[in-house]
Amino acid sequence: MEVLLLYFLIINVLEFIIAGYDKFLARKQKRRIPENTLFFIAFIGGTIGLLTAMLLFRHKTAKTSFIVKFAGIILIQIVVIYLKFSHKI
């Protein structure tokens, strides 16, 4: 269990840093981090890190397509967690 918590801590901190760096690049009008990279890290457990970065840095909050895709990832994670804890997986 401790390994899993450490994993989630690391992946969320990583996602937060990458999203913050992407916001920095956006302000400097430089080449950006691909959205698929942000989505992949969120999908493998970095959801809280990305959500925190979005709220704190106001990053990608006006981009509807990004929010819809991110909400889809959250929905998938909720379903997987529900099925896991209801012993259907």
Secondary structure, 3 states (H helix, E strand, C coil): CHHHHHHHHHHHHHHHHHHHHHHHHHHCCCCCCCHHHHHHHHHHHHHHHHHHHHHHHCCCCCCHHHHHHHHHHHHHHHHHHHHHHCCCC
